[in-house]
Amino acid sequence: MTNSTILVTGGSGLVGQAIKAYTDENSQPGETWIFLSSKDGDLRVRGDTDKIFDKYQPTHVIHLAAKVGGLFANLSQKVEFYRENTLINDNIMENCRLHKVTKLVSMLSTCIFPDKTKYPIDETMLHDGPPHPSNEGYAYAKRLIDTMNRAYAEEYGCNFTSIIPTNIYGPHDNFSIQNGHVIPGLIHKCYIAKKEGTPFTIWGSGTPLRQFIYSLDLAELTVWVMRDYHSPDPITLSVDESAEVPIKDVALAVAKAMKFEGEVVFDTTKADGQFKKTACNKKLRSYRPDYKFVSMEEGIQKSVDWFLANYETARK
């Protein structure tokens, strides 16, 4: 087998660490995996990015690095979210072209889809209308990856593609109650409620529906995309539509995993947000019809166990 060097940008984050855990157990002969963090250089800076590619000479790149943030950050820094992500993506893509990288897989997000759309959303609908105004800086920068994947394929024959995951959770997540995603935020909140003997209070009615993918499942499917999926068109990596769950079920699963026996309260004075964002994984199923996803209950139990074991060092 030909030797390959796979560079993972954003390698210290939730998905990067999941890919590391997966490839530690499932690496193929001749594969060398390199997981970058911000300490290795500033990907917004062309010179730093050039040095990284010159140093490691990657044959494959999984591009996860991005400027990300919560609602307030996205609202107040639209220019920075657009410019910094566009600079990062441009530096990575152009270096992949110049270094004749065999395959580039970049990560998009369901939040970059049109604000006004029909459900379920699929890969063909990405550019059908403007994104939600709250995150348009980030969304347009990410959408350009999809546009440029096709442009690089047409002009230079590059094998660039992108993945669109739904809500991700798992070990190494950001468990901040204010800025974290739904599941890690609930885990930290439940931990505090149990410790202080107070009710476990969830914002909103608990009725909105979401699809959650466990980070190790996403890692396995991302590596499969790198090895075996060869089209510039994006592919949604998501659990089935039937696995969509109300936030109430997620909160109760967190309470069970945490062995929380106090009162669970839904604060209906707080807004629910978007009711559903259902994504269609029909394209994924056409390639991987028998893929078995980790159940939400099992994934939440593993996430809670990791959080408790790593409480002192976990991001929160």
C-alpha positions, 0 to 999 in steps of 0.5 A, a space after each residue: 500500500 502507498 504511504 499516506 500522511 493525513 493532516 487534520 486541522 482543528 485536531 484538538 477539538 470535539 471531532 478531531 479528538 474523535 477521529 484520533 480515537 477512531 484511527 488509533 484503533 482503525 488506522 490502515 497500513 501506511 497511514 500516518 495521522 497528524 492532528 494540528 492545534 492552534 499551537 502549530 500555526 495560525 491558519 488565517 495567515 498564509 505564511 503559517 499555513 505554507 510552513 505547516 504544509 511544507 513541514 508535513 507534506 500531507 497526501 490527505 487533509 481533513 479540514 475541521 478548523 474554523 472560527 466558531 461561536 455562539 449566537 451573540 458572537 455570530 451576531 456581533 462579529 459578522 465581519 470577523 466570522 466571514 473574513 477569518 473563516 474565508 482566510 482559513 479555507 482559502 489557505 487550506 484549499 490553495 495549499 492542497 492544490 499546490 501540494 497536489 493533495 490526493 483528497 481534501 475533506 472539509 466540514 460544513 454545518 447544517 446551520 448554513 442552510 437557507 433560513 426559509 426552507 422545507 424539510 427535510 433538508 438535503 445537500 441540493 438545497 444548500 444555496 437555495 436562499 439566504 441563511 438566518 441573518 444571525 450567522 450570515 458571516 459564518 454561513 457564507 464563508 462555509 458555503 463558499 467551500 462547497 462552491 470552490 470544491 466544484 471550481 477546483 475540480 473543474 479547473 484543476 482536477 482536485 479531489 475536494 469534497 465536504 461533509 455536513 454533520 447534524 448536531 455533534 456531541 461526545 467526549 472532548 466537547 465544550 461543556 459551557 452552559 452559556 456557549 456550549 451546544 445542547 447536550 454538553 450544556 445540559 450535562 454540565 447543568 445537570 452536574 451542578 444541579 445534582 451537586 447543589 441539590 437544586 432542580 435541573 432546569 431546562 430552558 424552553 418547553 422541551 418540544 423542539 426536535 433535533 438529530 444528534 450524531 455521536 462524535 465517534 460515529 461522525 469520526 468513522 464516517 468522516 474517515 470513510 468519506 476521505 477513503 471512499 467517497 469521491 465527489 465534489 458534491 457534499 454529503 450529509 452525515 446524520 442519523 436517520 430522520 426516525 432518530 430525531 428526538 425532542 429536547 425533553 427526551 435528551 434532558 431526561 436521558 442526561 438526568 438518567 446517565 448522571 443518576 440525577 434524582 431531583 426535580 426536572 423543570 422546563 422553564 417555558 418563559 424561555 424561548 424554544 428556538 427553531 422547532 425542527 431542522 430535520 436533515 435527510 441522510 438518504 445519500 449517505 444510506 445509498 452508500 452505507 445502508 447498514 451503518 449502525 449509529 450509537 443510540 442517543 442513550 448510549 452516546 449520552 452515557 459515554 459523554 457523561 462518563 467522560 465529563 465526570 472522569 475529566 471534569 477538571 480539564 474539560 472545556 466549560 
